[in-house]
Amino acid sequence: MARNVIDTLKERGFVKQVVFEEDLYKLLGSESVPFYIGFDPTADSLHVGHFLALMAMSHMQKAGHKPVILIGGGTGKIGDPSGRTDMRKMMTDETIKHNVACFKVQMSRFLSFEGENAAVMVDNAEWLDKLNFLEFMRDIGSQFSVNKMLTAECFKSRMEKGLSFLEFSYMLMQSYDFLHLYRTMGVKLQCGGDDQWSNILAGADLIRRKEQGEAFAMTFTLLTTSEGKKMGKTQKGAVWLDAEKTTPYEFFQYWRNTDDADVEKCLKLLTYVDLPEIAELCRYRDERINVAKERLAYEVTAIVHGKEEADKALAQSRAAFGGEGGEMPTVKVSPDTNGIIDIMLAAKVCKSKSEARNLITGGGVKIDDEKIASFDYTVSADRLAAGVVLHKGKKSHIKILSE
């Protein structure tokens, strides 16, 4: 066995809570342990919110443990109430199947699906769809105290607006997932974000009572800024791992713009860079921290999109911000697309004409070095042919050329 993975995860800042930690430490240090993390297939791409869990799984697999990826095809039809104030929409089987296929492609960049401790993917619809309600309530429901369940944070937050019995049963089904994987695949550990602590703990407790066996729960810190806000959101919405939803350059720039206070944490959690090197990169809190930001952006882009895309995004970023070699992101427009608002829409720096007008009114738009003050501003055909640079704020710089 390699070095105990709990040491690695703790040093890099992953671990938030563990139950029976001493016993789990011994287990992970002595044998290959199958462990699982659940993913609800609510979209056709993973996003930055999943990144931390995937990195934790990667560290655990590299240490010799077997990742079991549980896709919530069954529970996804209900929706987990954790961290939500509304009820999720139910999905069709076809949508779930498509989303799962997309997930596997993205997860293969973090995990190996071949070899001795190869990652496996299972869908809880395989067993949840076949459950008999009366048998389930007799065998599983009887093991849960409603009074205890109501003290869980995931339910507390929904009590004011109303919690359906459908959602209330989510904890039972997630616990049953753990029990089923324990019985069929020898899974002894469930991991997840710290907002899942109540559900994960309930599953470990169910196994210990029903099977008198060892079962463990471990949660990871949530990916938040130093101010406590969840990372992975922009004005355009979520930062996706799918290149069609968030381009590799946009992905790179998101991390390049990380707040100074969050760079070291993100390097530890989201890259494989050694800790001494991270400490050296983050020694300074002046303009030299930009070297660490660029390294962070490069490493995470390489993990998600590959080295070639990371090299390209790095060159584009340096061209846009540092005047170094490489190519700035370029958008080609037709010669008659010469109005500033139409150019902004073509460059996708805004979603609508009204948003474009607001940006211009706020003084955040330039063509080359000229600040745009009028909605009627146009760029001549000759200038478009030669190429101009559209600047939106301080962080978005795009070359505009006529086709």
C-alpha positions as CSV (number, residue, x, y, z in Angstrom):
1,M,0.0,0.0,0.0
2,A,1.1,3.6,-0.7
3,R,1.2,6.3,2.0
4,N,-2.1,6.5,4.0
5,V,-4.4,8.6,1.9
6,I,-6.0,10.3,4.9
7,D,-2.6,12.0,5.6
8,T,-2.5,13.2,2.0
9,L,-6.1,14.4,2.1
10,K,-5.7,16.2,5.4
11,E,-2.5,17.9,4.4
12,R,-4.1,19.2,1.2
13,G,-7.2,20.4,3.2
14,F,-9.9,18.0,1.9
15,V,-11.1,16.4,5.1
16,K,-13.9,18.0,7.0
17,Q,-15.6,15.3,9.1
18,V,-14.9,11.6,9.7
19,V,-16.7,9.0,11.8
20,F,-14.6,6.2,13.5
21,E,-11.5,8.0,12.2
22,E,-8.9,5.9,14.0
23,D,-10.4,2.6,12.7
24,L,-10.7,4.0,9.2
25,Y,-7.1,5.2,9.2
26,K,-6.0,1.7,10.0
27,L,-8.2,0.2,7.4
28,L,-7.0,2.5,4.6
29,G,-3.4,1.9,5.6
30,S,-3.7,-1.9,5.4
31,E,-5.9,-2.8,2.4
32,S,-7.5,-1.6,-0.8
33,V,-10.9,-0.2,0.2
34,P,-13.8,0.2,-2.1
35,F,-15.4,3.6,-1.5
36,Y,-18.1,5.6,-3.2
37,I,-19.4,9.1,-3.9
38,G,-22.8,9.8,-5.4
39,F,-23.5,12.2,-8.3
40,D,-27.0,13.2,-9.3
41,P,-27.3,13.4,-13.1
42,T,-29.1,16.7,-13.2
43,A,-27.2,18.1,-16.1
44,D,-25.2,16.8,-19.1
45,S,-21.9,18.1,-17.7
46,L,-20.1,18.2,-14.4
47,H,-19.2,21.6,-13.0
48,V,-16.6,23.2,-10.7
49,G,-18.7,22.1,-7.7
50,H,-17.8,18.5,-8.6
51,F,-14.1,19.2,-9.1
52,L,-13.1,18.8,-5.5
53,A,-14.8,15.4,-5.1
54,L,-13.2,14.1,-8.3
55,M,-9.7,15.2,-7.1
56,A,-10.3,13.5,-3.7
57,M,-11.3,10.3,-5.6
58,S,-8.2,10.6,-7.7
59,H,-5.9,10.8,-4.7
60,M,-7.7,7.8,-3.1
61,Q,-7.3,5.7,-6.3
62,K,-3.6,6.6,-6.6
63,A,-3.2,5.4,-3.0
64,G,-4.6,2.0,-4.0
65,H,-8.3,2.3,-3.2
66,K,-11.2,1.5,-5.5
67,P,-13.6,4.3,-6.6
68,V,-17.3,3.4,-7.0
69,I,-19.1,6.2,-8.8
70,L,-22.8,6.1,-7.9
71,I,-25.0,7.8,-10.4
72,G,-28.3,8.8,-8.8
73,G,-30.6,7.6,-11.6
74,G,-33.1,6.6,-9.0
75,T,-32.6,9.2,-6.3
76,G,-32.2,11.8,-9.1
77,K,-35.9,11.3,-9.9
78,I,-36.6,12.7,-6.4
79,G,-33.9,15.2,-5.7
80,D,-31.8,15.7,-2.6
81,P,-33.1,18.5,-0.3
82,S,-29.7,19.3,1.0
83,G,-28.8,22.9,0.5
84,R,-31.9,23.7,-1.4
85,T,-35.0,25.7,-0.7
86,D,-37.1,24.3,-3.6
87,M,-37.9,20.9,-5.0
88,R,-35.9,19.6,-8.0
89,K,-37.6,18.7,-11.2
90,M,-37.9,15.0,-12.0
91,M,-35.9,13.7,-15.0
92,T,-36.8,11.1,-17.6
93,D,-34.8,7.9,-18.0
94,E,-33.5,9.0,-21.4
95,T,-32.2,12.3,-20.0
96,I,-30.4,10.5,-17.1
97,K,-28.8,8.0,-19.5
98,H,-27.5,10.8,-21.7
99,N,-26.1,12.7,-18.7
100,V,-24.4,9.6,-17.3
101,A,-22.6,9.1,-20.7
102,C,-21.3,12.7,-20.6
103,F,-20.2,12.3,-16.9
104,K,-18.1,9.2,-17.7
105,V,-16.1,11.0,-20.4
106,Q,-15.3,13.9,-18.0
107,M,-14.6,11.6,-15.1
108,S,-12.1,9.6,-17.1
109,R,-9.8,12.6,-17.0
110,F,-9.5,12.2,-13.2
111,L,-9.9,8.4,-12.7
112,S,-8.8,5.3,-14.4
113,F,-11.5,2.8,-15.5
114,E,-8.8,0.1,-16.1
115,G,-6.4,-1.8,-13.9
116,E,-6.4,-3.5,-10.5
117,N,-8.4,-0.9,-8.6
118,A,-10.3,0.5,-11.7
119,A,-13.1,2.9,-11.1
120,V,-16.6,1.5,-11.7
121,M,-19.8,3.4,-12.4
122,V,-23.2,2.1,-11.1
123,D,-26.7,3.5,-11.2
124,N,-28.9,3.2,-8.2
125,A,-32.0,3.0,-10.4
126,E,-30.9,-0.6,-11.0
127,W,-32.0,-1.5,-7.4
128,L,-34.2,1.3,-6.3
129,D,-36.6,0.9,-9.3
130,K,-37.2,-2.7,-8.1
131,L,-38.0,-2.0,-4.5
132,N,-41.3,-3.1,-3.0
133,F,-42.6,-0.3,-0.8
134,L,-43.9,-2.4,2.0
135,E,-40.8,-4.5,2.3
136,F,-38.6,-1.4,2.1
137,M,-40.5,0.4,4.9
138,R,-40.5,-2.8,7.0
139,D,-36.8,-3.5,6.6
140,I,-35.3,0.0,6.2
141,G,-37.8,2.5,7.4
142,S,-38.1,0.7,10.7
143,Q,-34.4,1.6,11.4
144,F,-34.9,5.4,11.2
145,S,-36.1,7.7,13.9
146,V,-38.2,10.6,12.6
147,N,-37.3,12.7,15.6
148,K,-33.6,12.2,14.8
149,M,-34.1,12.9,11.1
150,L,-35.7,16.2,11.7
151,T,-32.6,17.5,13.5
152,A,-30.6,17.1,10.3
153,E,-29.6,20.4,8.6
154,C,-30.8,19.2,5.2
155,F,-34.3,19.0,6.5
156,K,-34.2,22.0,8.9
157,S,-33.7,24.4,6.0
158,R,-36.8,23.2,4.2
159,M,-39.3,23.1,7.1
160,E,-40.4,26.7,6.8
161,K,-41.3,26.4,3.1
162,G,-42.5,22.8,3.3
163,L,-40.9,19.4,2.9
164,S,-42.6,16.7,0.9
165,F,-42.5,13.1,2.1
166,L,-40.9,12.3,-1.2
167,E,-37.9,14.4,-0.3
168,F,-38.0,13.3,3.3
169,S,-37.5,9.7,2.1
170,Y,-34.2,10.7,0.3
171,M,-32.1,9.9,3.4
172,L,-33.6,6.4,3.6
173,M,-32.8,5.7,-0.1
174,Q,-29.3,7.1,0.1
175,S,-28.7,5.0,3.2
176,Y,-30.0,2.0,1.4
177,D,-27.6,2.7,-1.5
178,F,-24.7,2.4,0.9
179,L,-26.2,-0.8,2.4
180,H,-26.6,-2.3,-1.1
181,L,-23.1,-1.4,-2.2
182,Y,-21.7,-2.9,1.1
183,R,-23.5,-6.1,0.4
184,T,-22.8,-6.4,-3.3
185,M,-19.4,-4.8,-3.7
186,G,-17.9,-4.6,-0.3
187,V,-18.0,-0.8,-0.1
188,K,-17.1,0.3,3.4
189,L,-16.7,4.0,3.0
190,Q,-19.0,6.8,1.6
191,C,-17.5,10.2,0.9
192,G,-19.1,13.5,-0.2
193,G,-19.4,17.2,0.4
194,D,-19.9,18.3,4.0
195,D,-23.5,19.3,3.2
196,Q,-24.1,15.5,2.8
197,W,-22.9,14.6,6.4
198,S,-26.3,13.7,7.8
199,N,-27.1,11.4,4.8
200,I,-23.7,9.7,4.8
201,L,-23.7,9.2,8.5
202,A,-27.2,7.6,8.3
203,G,-26.0,5.1,5.8
204,A,-23.0,4.0,7.8
205,D,-25.2,3.7,10.9
206,L,-27.7,1.6,8.9
207,I,-25.0,-0.9,7.9
208,R,-23.6,-1.2,11.4
209,R,-27.1,-2.0,12.7
210,K,-28.3,-4.2,9.9
211,E,-25.1,-6.1,9.1
212,Q,-23.0,-5.6,12.3
213,G,-20.2,-4.6,9.9
214,E,-17.6,-1.8,9.6
215,A,-18.9,1.2,7.7
216,F,-17.4,4.7,7.6
217,A,-18.3,8.2,6.6
218,M,-16.0,11.0,5.5
219,T,-16.9,14.4,4.1
220,F,-14.8,17.0,2.3
221,T,-14.7,20.7,2.7
222,L,-16.9,22.6,0.2
223,L,-15.2,24.7,-2.4
224,T,-15.7,28.2,-1.1
225,T,-13.9,31.5,-1.2
226,S,-12.3,33.0,1.9
227,E,-15.6,35.0,2.3
228,G,-17.6,31.7,2.5
229,K,-19.2,32.0,-1.0
230,K,-19.4,28.9,-3.2
231,M,-16.9,28.9,-6.0
232,G,-17.7,28.1,-9.6
233,K,-20.2,30.8,-10.4
234,T,-19.9,33.7,-12.9
235,Q,-22.2,36.2,-14.3
236,K,-22.9,33.7,-17.1
237,G,-23.8,31.0,-14.6
238,A,-21.9,27.8,-13.6
239,V,-18.3,27.1,-14.7
240,W,-18.7,23.8,-16.5
241,L,-16.2,21.1,-17.3
242,D,-17.7,20.7,-20.8
243,A,-15.7,22.7,-23.4
244,E,-19.0,23.5,-25.2
245,K,-20.5,25.1,-22.1
246,T,-17.4,26.8,-20.7
247,T,-14.5,27.2,-23.2
248,P,-11.0,26.1,-22.1
249,Y,-10.0,29.8,-22.3
250,E,-12.9,31.0,-20.1
251,F,-12.2,28.1,-17.7
252,F,-8.5,29.2,-17.6
253,Q,-9.5,32.8,-17.0
254,Y,-11.9,31.9,-14.2
255,W,-9.0,30.4,-12.2
256,R,-6.5,33.1,-13.3
257,N,-8.8,35.6,-11.7
258,T,-8.9,33.7,-8.3
259,D,-8.8,36.0,-5.3
260,D,-5.3,36.3,-3.8
261,A,-6.6,34.8,-0.5
262,D,-7.9,31.6,-2.2
263,V,-4.9,30.7,-4.5
264,E,-3.0,28.5,-2.1
265,K,-6.1,26.6,-1.0
266,C,-7.1,26.0,-4.6
267,L,-3.7,24.8,-5.6
268,K,-3.8,22.3,-2.8
269,L,-7.3,21.0,-3.5
270,L,-7.5,21.2,-7.3
271,T,-4.0,20.3,-8.6
272,Y,-1.4,17.7,-8.0
273,V,1.4,20.3,-7.5
274,D,3.6,19.2,-4.5
275,L,3.0,21.1,-1.2
276,P,6.5,22.5,-0.9
277,E,6.2,24.0,-4.4
278,I,2.8,25.4,-3.6
279,A,4.2,27.0,-0.4
280,E,7.0,28.6,-2.5
281,L,4.6,29.9,-5.2
282,C,2.4,31.5,-2.5
283,R,5.1,33.0,-0.3
284,Y,4.3,36.5,-1.5
285,R,1.1,38.5,-1.3
286,D,2.1,41.2,-3.7
287,E,2.0,41.1,-7.5
288,R,4.2,38.0,-7.5
289,I,1.1,36.0,-6.4
290,N,0.1,36.3,-10.1
291,V,2.7,33.6,-10.9
292,A,0.8,31.2,-8.6
293,K,-2.6,32.2,-10.2
294,E,-1.3,31.4,-13.6
295,R,0.1,28.1,-12.4
296,L,-3.3,27.3,-10.8
297,A,-5.2,28.2,-14.0
298,Y,-2.8,26.1,-16.2
299,E,-2.9,23.0,-14.0
300,V,-6.7,22.8,-13.6
301,T,-7.2,23.5,-17.3
302,A,-4.7,20.7,-18.2
303,I,-6.5,18.3,-15.9
304,V,-10.0,19.0,-17.4
305,H,-9.1,19.8,-21.0
306,G,-5.7,18.4,-21.6
307,K,-2.2,19.9,-21.9
308,E,-2.7,21.1,-25.5
309,E,-5.7,23.2,-24.6
310,A,-4.0,24.5,-21.4
311,D,-1.0,25.6,-23.5
312,K,-3.3,27.4,-25.9
313,A,-5.2,29.1,-23.1
314,L,-2.0,30.2,-21.4
315,A,-0.7,31.7,-24.6
316,Q,-4.0,33.5,-25.2
317,S,-4.0,34.8,-21.7
318,R,-0.5,36.1,-21.9
319,A,-1.2,37.8,-25.2
320,A,-4.3,39.5,-23.8
321,F,-2.8,40.6,-20.5
322,G,1.0,40.6,-20.6
323,G,1.8,41.4,-24.2
324,E,3.8,38.2,-24.5
325,G,3.8,35.8,-27.4
326,G,0.8,33.8,-28.3
327,E,-2.6,34.5,-29.7
328,M,-5.4,36.5,-28.2
329,P,-8.9,34.9,-28.5
330,T,-10.3,35.9,-31.9
331,V,-13.9,36.3,-33.1
332,K,-14.6,36.7,-36.8
333,V,-17.6,38.8,-37.8
334,S,-19.2,39.6,-41.2
335,P,-18.1,43.0,-42.6
336,D,-21.5,44.4,-42.0
337,T,-21.4,43.6,-38.3
338,N,-19.9,46.9,-37.4
339,G,-22.1,48.3,-34.7
340,I,-20.7,48.0,-31.2
341,I,-23.7,46.2,-29.7
342,D,-23.7,43.6,-32.6
343,I,-20.0,43.1,-32.1
344,M,-20.4,42.5,-28.4
345,L,-23.1,40.0,-29.0
346,A,-21.0,38.2,-31.7
347,A,-18.1,38.1,-29.2
348,K,-20.4,36.7,-26.5
349,V,-19.3,39.2,-23.9
350,C,-23.0,39.7,-23.1
351,K,-26.2,37.8,-23.5
352,S,-28.5,40.6,-24.7
353,K,-28.7,44.0,-26.2
354,S,-29.8,45.4,-22.9
355,E,-26.8,43.9,-21.1
356,A,-24.6,45.4,-23.8
357,R,-26.1,48.9,-23.3
358,N,-25.6,48.6,-19.5
359,L,-22.0,47.7,-20.0
360,I,-21.4,50.7,-22.2
361,T,-23.3,53.0,-19.9
362,G,-21.1,51.8,-17.0
363,G,-17.9,52.7,-19.0
364,G,-16.7,49.1,-19.2
365,V,-16.3,48.8,-22.9
366,K,-13.4,49.8,-25.1
367,I,-12.4,49.2,-28.7
368,D,-8.6,49.3,-28.7
369,D,-7.8,52.2,-26.4
370,E,-11.0,54.1,-27.0
371,K,-13.7,54.0,-24.3
372,I,-17.2,53.6,-25.9
373,A,-19.7,56.1,-24.8
374,S,-22.4,55.7,-27.5
375,F,-24.7,52.8,-28.4
376,D,-24.4,53.9,-32.0
377,Y,-20.6,53.5,-32.2
378,T,-19.4,51.7,-35.3
379,V,-16.1,50.2,-36.5
380,S,-15.1,50.9,-40.1
381,A,-14.7,48.0,-42.6
382,D,-11.0,48.9,-42.9
383,R,-10.4,48.6,-39.1
384,L,-12.4,45.4,-38.9
385,A,-10.3,43.9,-41.8
386,A,-7.1,44.8,-39.9
387,G,-8.5,43.7,-36.5
388,V,-9.5,45.6,-33.4
389,V,-9.4,44.5,-29.8
390,L,-12.7,44.6,-27.8
391,H,-12.2,45.1,-24.1
392,K,-14.9,44.3,-21.6
393,G,-13.8,45.5,-18.2
394,K,-10.3,44.5,-17.1
395,K,-10.5,40.8,-17.6
396,S,-12.1,40.1,-21.1
397,H,-10.0,41.0,-24.2
398,I,-11.0,39.6,-27.6
399,K,-9.7,40.3,-31.1
400,I,-12.4,41.1,-33.6
401,L,-11.8,40.5,-37.3
402,S,-14.0,40.6,-40.4
403,E,-14.4,37.4,-42.3
